[in-house]
Amino acid sequence: MDTTSTQIKKVPTHKGVVVSDVMDKTIVVKVSTLKTHAKYRKQYTSSKRYKVHDEENAYKIGDTVVFQECRPYSKDKRHQVVKQ
């Protein structure tokens, strides 16, 4: 095994819909997931909202974006847009 090789960490990505673009260089993205109740086995939709860094203010409400974790940009903002 090569001792000089480095491991590349795979960064988790998420896909969601932009629900707010009011802030400067920040969009709010809603990610919906389908979950199953443990006892009743009924499926339901759960959603979470992320504040995502958008350097060019390019994304508007209704756009579908893919974003990933990154360094903290602010108190709440820890994700950046990868592509649309």
Residue, then its C-alpha position, 0 to 999 in steps of 0.5 A: m500500500d502506498t503511504t503517500s496516497t491521500q483519501i478523498k472525502k466524499v461530501p454529502t449532497h442534497k437536492g431540493v427546491v428553492v423557496s426563498d431568494v430574498m437574502d443577498k447571496t443566500i437561498v433557502v432550499k426545501v428538501s423533502t424526504l419520504k418516510t415510513h412510520a415504524k408502527y403503522r407503516k404509513q408513508y408521509t413526507s418530511s421536509k427540512r429547509y437549508k440556507v445555501h450560499d449562492e454567490e451570483n444570486a442566480y437561483k430564483i424561487g421554484d428552481t431545483v438545485v443540488f447543493q453540498e456541505c462546505r465550510p461555514y459561511s455564517k451562523d446558519k449557512r453551511h452549504q453551497v450550490v453545486k449545480q441546477 
